[in-house]
Amino acid sequence: MGKLDGKVAFITGAARGQGRSHALRLAEEGADIIAVDVCAQIDSVGYPLATPDDLDETVALVEKTGRRVVASIADVRELGALQGAFDAGVAELGPCQIVVANAGIHPIGTFGDRAPEGWRDALDVILTGSWNTIQVARAQMVEAGQGGSIILISSSNGLKGHTDGSGGWDGYVAAKHGLVGLMRTYAWYLGPDNIRVNSIHPSGVPTQMTMNQMFADYTASTPPERQMRLGNAMPVQWLDPLDISNAVLWLASDDARYVSGVTLSVDGGSNIL
């Protein structure tokens, strides 16, 4: 038996990277998956975003675990489209008890005239997208009366400051901090309905968001006195996506049935530097 047998999980940004890892890990423990991704490029982002083929691969991998999956291409910035994707999944799989607001971008290098675009896109995808994700799911979760778990994927940069001075970096950090306020607000608001809300704060994870030339150039150009802000206290450079997915699983399961309103750092000690 799995820890999530009979559960349905709604995961945004599920086509690849951490989102795919979360979908697979929850499916391995018995959850059926509603998978959503934009599968399109956003102009301010300097690395390739996921494609429909990536989302198809996530579907195939989830199905290999023996679980069901309903996948949709939808932009978390568009509330109506996201609601449609959620409703389609629930119609086929049943009521949703687990929400993982994972979708995010990192539009670094957006200086000068591009700064407002980078700032806006980071806030819209990460913060507004997570708010939208909660909105499309919460009424059904409350009405179903089964409780549940909402998990917001923030960052170590959601607990400490960091930037290259660009609009995108500023927006990324502001949005990741904003998720903490959003999490605490809904942990309080949904607590009487036995719905727990928490945030996870990873340090560097080797996904397409970090393993690209733009991020490598940024890291190489970072002055030595600021380099340590990018590192971890423990002797590890990168965390595996599975490390974050195991934390998602714990928060989604009954093992954490009384854990709510928590900022859970999975960061190799990054936040003590």
N, C-alpha and C positions, 0 to 999 in steps of 0.2 A: 504493500500500500504506500501511496505517496502522501506527502504532507498537505497537498492541495487537491486531493481527489474530489471531484464534483464541483470545483470552483471554475470561474471564468475570469480571465485577466484581460484588461484593456491596456495596450501598450502603444505609446506614440514613439515615433522615430525608430520603428522596429525593423527597417529594411536591412540594417547592417550594424556593425559596431556594438556598443553597449546594448542598444535596443534589441538586436538579434540575440545577443547573449542572454538577456533577461527573458526573452520569449522562450528560448530553448530550456533554460534552467527551470522555469516555472512549469513548462510542459513536461519535463522529466519527472516532476513531482506530482503530475496528474491534472494540471490545469489546462483547459481549453483557452485558446488565444484569439483575441480581437486585435489584429495588427494593423497599424496605420503609419503611413509615411508620405511625405510630400512628393518624393521621387521626381524632383525638378530642381534646377539650379536657382539660387538666389544671387542677384548680381553683386552684392557686397561681399560675398564669401569667395575667398581666393583659392579654394580647393574644391574638387568635384564632390557634389552631394550625391545621395543615393539615386538609383535608377529603378525603373519597374522590374528589371531583371534581378536586382538585389532583393526586392521584396518577394519576387517569385522564389528565390533561393531560400529565404526565411520560411516561406510557406512549406517548401519541400522538406526542410530540415525539421520543422515542427511535426509534420505528418509522419516522419520517420520514427518519432517517439511514440506514435500511436494515438496522439491527441488530435482533436479537430482544431481548425484555424479558419477564421474569416478575415481576409485582408482587403484593405481599401487604400486607394491613393486619395489623400485628403491633406489639406494644409491646416495645421493647428491654429493658424491666425484667422481662419474663417470658421466662425462658430457654427453656421448652418451646415457646411460640408462635414465638419467633425461630428456634429450631431447625427447626420445621416449615416456616417461610418459606424458610429457606436450603435445606433438603432438596428442597423443591418446585422451586426454581430450578435446582439442580444436576441433578435428574432430567430436566429438560427441556433445559437448555442445555449440560450437561457440567461437568467439574471446574472449580472456582473457583480462580483464581490471584491475584486482587486483592480486598482488603477495604478499604472506606472507612467507618470508624466516625465518622459525621457527626452523628447525631441529638443534639440538644441543646435546652435551654430556658433562659430567663433570667427567673426569677421575682423581679424587683426589687420593692421596695415592700412586702415581706412583713414587717411590723413587729409587735411585741407578741405577741399570742397566735398570730399567723400565722407567726411567725419559724421555729418548728420545722418546720412544713409546707414552707415555702420551702426551708429547708436540706436537708431530706430529699429532696424532689422533685428538686432540682438534682443532688445526689449520685447519686440512683438512676438518673436518666436519663443523665447525662453520664458518670459514672465506672463505675457498675455496668453501665449499658447498653453501654459500650465493652468492658468485661470480658466480658459475655455475648456480644458480637459476635465477639470473638476465640475464645471457647470453642466456638461453634457451627461455626466455619470451620476451626479449626487442624488437627483430626484428619484431615479430608478433604484439606487441603492437604499435610500430611505424607505421607499414604498415597499421594496421587497422584504424589509424587516429582518434581514439576515446579518446585519452588521457588515464589516469589511475593513479594508486597508487601502489607503491612498498614499502613494510614495512619490515624492517629488525628487528628481535627480538634480541636485545642485552641484557644488564643486567645493574644493578647498578654498577657492577664490570667492565662495559665498560666505566665508567666515573671516577672511583677511583680504587686505587690499593688494592689487597688482595691476599694472597697466603699462603699455608702451606709449601712452598719451594719445592713442587713436580713438576715434569715436566707437569703433567696434569693441576694442578692449574695455573701454569705459562702460559701454553698454552691457557687455558680457558680465563684468563683475557686479555692476549695479543690479542686473536682473537676477543673478545667482544669489545675491544678498536678499533681493526682494522675495525670493521663494521662501526664505525663512519666515518672513512676516505672513506670507500667504499660508504657509503650513501651520503656523501657530494659531492663526485666526480660525482655520477650518478644523483644527484639532479641538478647539474649544466649541465651535458651533455644532459640529457633528458628533461630538462625544456622547451626548444623550441618546443618539441613535446607534451607539456601539460601533461607530465608524472611526477607526484610528487614522491619524494623518501624521506622517513623519517625513523628514528629508535626509538624503544621503549625500555626503560630501567627499567625493574621490579627489585624490591628486592625479597626476598624469597617468593616463591609460592609453596604450598604443592602438588607437583607432585611426581612421582616416582624418579625423579632426586634428590630430597631433602629428601623424606620420606623413607629412607633406613638406614640400620645399619651402613654402612660405613660413611655416612654423619653425623649420630648421634654420632658416635665415634669421628669423627673429631671435631664436635662442643664441645663435652664434654672435649676434650683435649686442646682446645684453651685457652691460658692464659687469665686471667681476663682483663688485659690491652688491649687485642685485641678483646675481646668479643663485645664491642660496635660497632666495624666495621661491625659486622654481623647483627646489629639491625636496628630499624627504629626510627626516632624522634617522630613519632606519637605512641600512645599506642596500637599498633597492631603488633603481631608477624609474621603473615603470610598474604599475599594478596591472595584473591581468584582468580583462573584462569579467572573468568568472569570479574574481574577488568581490566585485561590486554586485554581481548577480546573486552571489550567496547571501549578501546583506539584504538584497531585495527579497529573496526567498524567506529569510528569517522574519522580516517585517511583515510579509504577506501571510505568514503562517500563524497558527495558534501558539507557537513557541513564544511569540511576542504579543500575546493577546491583551496585555495591559500596558503596552508600550505605545505612547502617543505624545505628540508634541516634542519629539526628540530630534536634534541635529546629530546624525550618526556619521562620524568621520571614519572613512576607510581610506587612509592617506599615508600610511607609513610614517606617521608623526610629522607630516608637513606643516601642520598648524602650530607646532611649538617652535618652529624656526623663526 
